[in-house]
Amino acid sequence: AFAKLKTFRNYYHLILAPVDHEQTSIGLNEDILTELTNYKKCLLQAFDKVGMQVVFFEQFSKENSHIYIECLAMSYNKAQDLLSSLKVTVGVEGSWSTHKSIIKIEKEKGGIQKQIPKQIKYLYIDFSVGYGYAHVIEKKGFGKDIFYEVLATALGLEAHQVKTTEEFTEEELAVKRENFNKIWKNYDWTQLI
């Protein structure tokens, strides 16, 4: 689904959300995890064909929340800027924390499912299926707002732009869907089922 808020106006901003109620991608059953992985792989391939990197991010911070993974397509340079900005921001926030401020997540080590304990609050940024960085959230002040500010810096946007509550009109969403479908149509793995 497309994000309805104009958070990242000129970018492809998508949401992956399992139908079953789950709080976090940690501990998902194998079927749901496989579906999410298939979507991620296909999104990476589709956007790579048009010279873009997809960054996936998820935050688990509230009890009884529903998992959703945000996907944001950007240039490869901006993805590198995001990684640098994230390390600086989390490093500063992490200087007073108990846990490592940033944890490198690797598929060979079991990915986020094995590297982060189940009920710990976290922010996870995945740069390519199974390789990314997680931050254990220990302070109430650190959350999606701060991460969105990091994204704004990396993307060259103003912080207020990514904190908007303004929604796309149905016409704007229709244009976004049409443009996305041109990129996605040859990579939609669900058409093979």
N, C-alpha and C positions, 0 to 999 in steps of 0.2 A: 504494500500500500504506500501511497505517497503521504509524506507528512503534510498536514493541512496548514500548519503555521508557516508564516513567511520567514522562518528563522534563517535559512540559507537560500535566499531568493533565487539566485542565479546558478545554483548547483542542483544536481540531482540528489534529493534527500528522501530516502526510502525507509520504511519500517518493516522489519521482519518480526512477526509475533505468532507464536504457536497458538492454536485454538484451545488446547488444554491449558488449564490454569497451572502455571509454574511461576515461581518467584524469580528464578535465576537459571542461567544455562548450566550451572554446576548441579550435577545430579539429574539432568534430563535423561529420560529413557533413550535407548539406542535409536529407536525409530525417529523420534523427534530430532535428535541430534544429527542423524543422517540427513534428514530433510533440510535442516538449517545449513548444514555443510554443503549440500548440493546447491542450494540457492546462493550461498556465498561464493563457491567456486565459479558458478555460471556468471554471477555479477562481475567478478574479477575478470573473467575472460571477455565478457561483452564490452566492458569499459576499457580494457587494455587495447582492444581493437580500435578504439577511437582516441587512444593516447591518454587515458585517465587511470588513476589509481582509486580503488574503493577502500575506504577506511570504515571499519565496523566498530561501534562502541556500545557498551552496555553498562548501566549502573544499577547495582543492587544496594539500596539504602533504606528501604522502608519495609516493615513487616507487612505481609499480605498484599504486596504489590504484584503486578503481573509483568512477566518478562517481556521486554521488547528490545530488539537490537536495531539501533539506528545505523543506516548505511549512507555514507556521503562520498560521492564521486568528485575527485579534484585532480589537478595536474600532479604529476610525480614530484615536481619541485615543491609544491605546496604541502604534499604529504611529508616530505623531509623536513620542511619548516615546522609542521605540526609536531613531529617527533622531537625536534630540538626544543620547541617551546614547552612541550609537555614535561620533558626532563628537567628544565629549569624551574618551572612552576611547582612540580611535585617535589623536587629537591628542596626548594625553599619551605614548602608546607611540611615536608617530611622531617625537617631538622628537629622537631619536637616530638616525633612519634616513636612508638615502641617498636613497630615493625619496620622492615626495609621500606624506604619510601617508594621505590619502584621495583617491580618484580618482572623480570624478563620471562615471558611465557613462550614455551617451545613445545611443538608437537611431539618431539622425541621424549619429552619428560611427561607426557600425558596431557598436555594442554592445560587449559584453565580448570578442567574437571579434576585434575590430580594435583595442581600446584596451589590452588586456593581452597582452604577448608570451607565446608558447606555454609554455614550461617554467618560468615564474615561479610561485612559490607565492603563493597569494592567498586571501582571504576575500571573497566577493561577496554583497551583499545587494541583491535586486531588489524594488523596491516596486511596480512595474507593468511588465509585459513590456518589457524593454529600457531601463528607467530605474532606476538604483540607484547603489550606491557599492561600490567595491572597495578593499581594503587589501592592498598587497604585503607579504607576511610575510617579514621579514628576520631576526627574532629567533626562536630556538627556543621561547621562553616564550609567544609570542603564538599563540593557536590557538583551537580550538573551545571549550575551557574558558572562556577569557576572554570570547569572544563569548556563550556561554551565560550568563555572569554579567551581561553587559550586557542580555541578554534578560530575565533574572530581575528586574533592577532596573526595566526598562520595564513588565513585566507585574505588578509588585508581589509577586513570589515571593522566597523565600529562595534563596540561591545553592546550598545543598545539595539543594534540590528539583530543580533542573535538572541535577544531576550524578548522579542516582540510577541505579542498575543494576537497580532493581526493575522487573519486567515486568508488563504487564497480563495478567489471566487471560483464557482464551478467552471466558468469559462477558462480561467487561468489553469486550473487543474487538468482540464481536458487537453489543453495545448501541451502541458508537461507530459501527460500520459502518452499523447501521440508521438512526441519527440522521443520519449523513453522507449516506446514500443519499436521504433525504428532501430534502436541499438539492441534491444532485448530479444526480438523475434527469432533470431537464429540461435539463441542460447537458452531459451526457456525449456529447461529439462522436463517440466511437467507435461509437455506435449508428446514426450516419448513414452509416457505411461499408458 
